[in-house]
Amino acid sequence: MTDIEKKVSKKHNIRLAYCESVEVTGVENVISYDEESVSLKLADNVLNIKGIGLDIKTLDIERGMVLINGRVSSLIYSSSREKIGFIKRLLK
């Protein structure tokens, strides 16, 4: 993989429509999901989506795309290292 391919593979896009749906590309995995929050693993971050009545309508990990419907109230980035460390502590 070339340097350009590595940079492109880390990019992601977020499209929020009227706080009622959000489409995220560049997703590697869904960490957790319920009606009030969705945590997505991106290449170098974790994206936490908070809201009410959240529902994953489309999940395509091969293409790295997730479509979530529901009332979105916040989008919060966190370091993937912090999130993984927290999960590891829970599993001990």
N, CA, C and O of each residue as an XYZ file, in Angstrom:
368
protein
N       0.837     -1.170      0.000
C       0.000      0.000      0.000
C       0.891      1.244      0.000
O       1.808      1.360      0.812
N       0.616      2.156     -0.902
C       1.405      3.382     -1.006
C       0.990      4.373      0.073
O      -0.029      4.188      0.738
N       1.797      5.441      0.246
C       1.471      6.468      1.236
C       0.144      7.142      0.929
O      -0.624      7.448      1.841
N      -0.129      7.372     -0.339
C      -1.393      8.012     -0.725
C      -2.567      7.099     -0.378
O      -3.581      7.573      0.135
N      -2.450      5.807     -0.647
C      -3.521      4.868     -0.317
C      -3.761      4.812      1.187
O      -4.907      4.701      1.622
N      -2.702      4.888      1.986
C      -2.854      4.878      3.436
C      -3.607      6.112      3.911
O      -4.473      6.008      4.779
N      -3.288      7.292      3.352
C      -3.978      8.515      3.739
C      -5.451      8.470      3.338
O      -6.319      8.865      4.116
N      -5.730      7.995      2.141
C      -7.113      7.924      1.656
C      -7.911      6.933      2.487
O      -9.079      7.185      2.783
N      -7.312      5.812      2.868
C      -8.053      4.804      3.624
C      -8.438      5.298      5.014
O      -9.356      4.747      5.622
N      -7.758      6.328      5.536
C      -8.088      6.859      6.852
C      -9.179      7.920      6.801
O      -9.689      8.324      7.846
N      -9.543      8.376      5.624
C     -10.547      9.422      5.517
C     -11.941      8.859      5.732
O     -12.226      7.704      5.416
N     -12.800      9.707      6.278
C     -14.196      9.352      6.438
C     -15.042     10.589      6.165
O     -14.554     11.718      6.212
N     -16.293     10.360      5.885
C     -17.237     11.437      5.632
C     -18.474     11.225      6.486
O     -18.880     10.098      6.768
N     -19.062     12.351      6.890
C     -20.301     12.314      7.663
C     -21.304     13.221      6.970
O     -21.006     14.371      6.647
N     -22.502     12.683      6.746
C     -23.573     13.486      6.157
C     -24.771     13.427      7.114
O     -25.387     12.378      7.301
N     -25.077     14.569      7.707
C     -26.186     14.678      8.647
C     -27.338     15.396      7.953
O     -27.166     16.499      7.434
N     -28.508     14.772      7.946
C     -29.669     15.354      7.267
C     -30.740     15.708      8.289
O     -31.409     14.831      8.835
N     -30.894     17.003      8.539
C     -31.952     17.525      9.405
C     -31.978     16.889     10.797
O     -33.039     16.795     11.413
N     -30.838     16.460     11.286
C     -30.723     15.795     12.599
C     -31.602     14.552     12.695
O     -31.892     14.087     13.798
N     -32.032     14.006     11.554
C     -32.904     12.838     11.546
C     -32.237     11.595     10.969
O     -32.727     10.481     11.155
N     -31.134     11.780     10.279
C     -30.376     10.635      9.787
C     -28.925     11.057      9.588
O     -28.631     12.222      9.319
N     -28.040     10.104      9.725
C     -26.622     10.371      9.536
C     -26.017      9.200      8.755
O     -26.252      8.033      9.068
N     -25.239      9.543      7.737
C     -24.528      8.547      6.937
C     -23.039      8.755      7.171
O     -22.530      9.866      7.024
N     -22.346      7.685      7.533
C     -20.911      7.755      7.802
C     -20.201      6.770      6.892
O     -20.581      5.601      6.819
N     -19.162      7.240      6.194
C     -18.314      6.353      5.400
C     -16.947      6.286      6.074
O     -16.611      7.151      6.883
N     -16.166      5.276      5.746
C     -14.857      5.093      6.362
C     -14.947      4.333      7.672
O     -14.035      4.404      8.496
N     -16.042      3.604      7.872
C     -16.277      2.857      9.110
C     -15.610      1.488      9.020
O     -15.766      0.772      8.031
N     -14.864      1.133     10.066
C     -14.233     -0.186     10.122
C     -15.068     -1.202     10.887
O     -15.045     -2.394     10.578
N     -15.812     -0.723     11.896
C     -16.575     -1.642     12.727
C     -17.583     -0.860     13.568
O     -17.402      0.332     13.814
N     -18.637     -1.534     14.005
C     -19.569     -0.969     14.972
C     -19.169     -1.519     16.331
O     -19.203     -2.730     16.547
N     -18.791     -0.635     17.246
C     -18.348     -1.056     18.579
C     -19.540     -1.377     19.458
O     -19.581     -2.434     20.088
N     -20.516     -0.472     19.508
C     -21.718     -0.712     20.296
C     -22.878      0.044     19.660
O     -22.693      0.965     18.864
N     -24.105     -0.388     20.048
C     -25.284      0.198     19.418
C     -26.497     -0.033     20.305
O     -26.753     -1.154     20.745
N     -27.236      1.030     20.563
C     -28.560      0.928     21.165
C     -29.376      2.131     20.691
O     -28.919      2.884     19.831
N     -30.567      2.318     21.236
C     -31.450      3.381     20.751
C     -30.973      4.781     21.100
O     -31.457      5.759     20.529
N     -30.019      4.894     22.041
C     -29.551      6.211     22.464
C     -28.123      6.534     22.040
O     -27.708      7.691     22.112
N     -27.361      5.529     21.597
C     -25.984      5.811     21.160
C     -25.471      4.726     20.223
O     -25.842      3.556     20.319
N     -24.608      5.159     19.320
C     -23.930      4.251     18.397
C     -22.454      4.641     18.419
O     -22.120      5.814     18.246
N     -21.569      3.665     18.631
C     -20.126      3.903     18.604
C     -19.540      3.201     17.387
O     -19.687      1.991     17.217
N     -18.869      3.987     16.543
C     -18.298      3.463     15.307
C     -16.787      3.569     15.350
O     -16.252      4.608     15.738
N     -16.087      2.507     14.957
C     -14.629      2.499     14.860
C     -14.250      2.990     13.478
O     -14.582      2.364     12.472
N     -13.549      4.117     13.435
C     -12.999      4.650     12.198
C     -11.524      4.247     12.150
O     -11.047      3.570     13.060
N     -10.808      4.642     11.126
C      -9.409      4.243     10.980
C      -8.555      4.689     12.157
O      -7.736      3.910     12.645
N      -8.723      5.918     12.623
C      -7.868      6.412     13.704
C      -8.648      7.075     14.827
O      -8.042      7.697     15.700
N      -9.963      6.964     14.835
C     -10.822      7.550     15.858
C     -11.997      6.642     16.141
O     -12.230      5.651     15.449
N     -12.729      7.007     17.176
C     -14.029      6.413     17.448
C     -15.032      7.548     17.363
O     -14.816      8.615     17.938
N     -16.129      7.326     16.650
C     -17.191      8.313     16.532
C     -18.376      7.823     17.349
O     -18.922      6.749     17.096
N     -18.770      8.634     18.341
C     -19.926      8.325     19.179
C     -21.074      9.217     18.751
O     -20.969     10.443     18.767
N     -22.172      8.583     18.367
C     -23.365      9.303     17.936
C     -24.411      9.126     19.029
O     -24.753      8.001     19.394
N     -24.914     10.234     19.547
C     -25.929     10.212     20.608
C     -27.243     10.729     20.046
O     -27.258     11.573     19.150
N     -28.349     10.215     20.581
C     -29.643     10.676     20.122
C     -30.779      9.888     20.736
O     -30.621      9.243     21.773
N     -31.919      9.948     20.088
C     -33.129      9.272     20.555
C     -33.676      8.430     19.405
O     -33.798      8.910     18.278
N     -34.001      7.187     19.694
C     -34.594      6.308     18.691
C     -33.649      5.974     17.549
O     -34.088      5.824     16.408
N     -32.357      5.855     17.839
C     -31.377      5.562     16.785
C     -31.542      4.126     16.298
O     -31.733      3.205     17.091
N     -31.465      3.953     14.986
C     -31.637      2.646     14.362
C     -30.695      2.548     13.173
O     -30.716      3.409     12.293
N     -29.876      1.516     13.137
C     -28.972      1.311     12.002
C     -29.794      0.718     10.862
O     -30.258     -0.419     10.947
N     -29.971      1.497      9.796
C     -30.755      1.052      8.638
C     -29.889      0.297      7.641
O     -30.330     -0.691      7.054
N     -28.654      0.762      7.450
C     -27.740      0.116      6.506
C     -26.383     -0.027      7.158
O     -25.869      0.914      7.763
N     -25.800     -1.223      7.032
C     -24.455     -1.481      7.530
C     -23.722     -2.288      6.478
O     -24.076     -3.436      6.211
N     -22.709     -1.695      5.883
C     -21.905     -2.354      4.861
C     -20.439     -2.167      5.232
O     -19.809     -1.185      4.840
N     -19.906     -3.114      5.986
C     -18.520     -3.012      6.471
C     -17.532     -3.120      5.317
O     -16.478     -2.484      5.356
N     -17.845     -3.908      4.291
C     -16.940     -4.018      3.132
C     -16.710     -2.664      2.483
O     -15.582     -2.335      2.117
N     -17.768     -1.878      2.338
C     -17.663     -0.532      1.764
C     -17.388      0.518      2.836
O     -17.067      1.661      2.511
N     -17.512      0.141      4.120
C     -17.262      1.069      5.217
C     -18.343      2.109      5.382
O     -18.048      3.257      5.715
N     -19.619      1.727      5.150
C     -20.710      2.692      5.179
C     -21.787      2.266      6.180
O     -22.175      1.100      6.248
N     -22.261      3.259      6.959
C     -23.339      3.041      7.917
C     -24.357      4.158      7.745
O     -23.987      5.326      7.623
N     -25.648      3.801      7.733
C     -26.733      4.775      7.688
C     -27.571      4.575      8.941
O     -28.068      3.479      9.203
N     -27.721      5.655      9.718
C     -28.445      5.600     10.984
C     -29.607      6.590     10.923
O     -29.423      7.756     10.575
N     -30.806      6.114     11.266
C     -31.983      6.977     11.359
C     -32.314      7.196     12.823
O     -31.993      6.362     13.670
N     -32.952      8.313     13.122
C     -33.340      8.663     14.483
C     -32.984     10.117     14.741
O     -32.385     10.774     13.890
N     -33.344     10.611     15.891
C     -33.069     12.008     16.257
C     -31.644     12.112     16.786
O     -31.363     11.676     17.903
N     -30.740     12.687     15.988
C     -29.326     12.809     16.349
C     -29.126     14.089     17.148
O     -29.511     15.171     16.704
N     -28.517     13.962     18.341
C     -28.277     15.141     19.175
C     -26.805     15.525     19.244
O     -26.488     16.692     19.472
N     -25.886     14.556     19.049
C     -24.462     14.914     19.074
C     -23.610     13.882     18.345
O     -23.954     12.704     18.250
N     -22.485     14.375     17.836
C     -21.448     13.550     17.217
C     -20.159     13.869     17.971
O     -19.723     15.020     17.987
N     -19.551     12.871     18.588
C     -18.373     13.093     19.424
C     -17.257     12.148     18.993
O     -17.449     10.936     18.897
N     -16.076     12.736     18.732
C     -14.900     11.934     18.416
C     -14.129     11.641     19.695
O     -14.075     12.469     20.604
N     -13.534     10.455     19.754
C     -12.603     10.126     20.826
C     -11.484      9.285     20.230
O     -11.630      8.690     19.163
N     -10.389      9.249     20.928
C      -9.243      8.469     20.470
C      -9.582      6.991     20.551
O     -10.151      6.536     21.543
N      -9.237      6.240     19.513
C      -9.537      4.807     19.510
C      -8.764      4.093     20.603
O      -9.232      3.084     21.131
N      -7.585      4.598     20.952
C      -6.799      3.975     22.017
C      -7.532      4.059     23.348
O      -7.530      3.094     24.112
N      -8.160      5.195     23.639
C      -8.903      5.352     24.885
C     -10.082      4.383     24.933
O     -10.311      3.746     25.961
N     -10.819      4.265     23.858
C     -11.997      3.420     23.821
C     -11.615      1.950     23.959
O     -12.262      1.211     24.701
N     -10.578      1.521     23.258
C     -10.141      0.130     23.337
C      -9.649     -0.175     24.746
O      -9.927     -1.249     25.279
N      -8.917      0.763     25.357
C      -8.447      0.571     26.723
C      -9.609      0.411     27.687
O      -9.552     -0.424     28.590
N     -10.655      1.195     27.509
C     -11.832      1.104     28.358
C     -12.507     -0.247     28.202
O     -12.899     -0.863     29.193
N     -12.647     -0.709     26.976
C     -13.282     -2.007     26.723
C     -12.445     -3.135     27.307
O     -12.990     -4.066     27.899
N     -11.122     -3.063     27.149
C     -10.257     -4.095     27.723
C     -10.404     -4.153     29.241
O     -10.410     -5.232     29.833
N     -10.523     -2.958     29.874
C     -10.691     -2.930     31.334
C     -12.004     -3.581     31.730
O     -12.062     -4.248     32.763
N     -13.040     -3.414     30.957
C     -14.325     -4.038     31.270
C     -14.277     -5.561     31.153
O     -14.936     -6.275     31.908
N     -13.492     -6.039     30.201
C     -13.433     -7.487     29.963
C     -12.537     -8.228     30.940
O     -12.570     -9.458     30.983
N     -11.737     -7.515     31.726
C     -10.844     -8.177     32.688
C     -11.597     -8.750     33.842
O     -10.996     -9.339     34.740
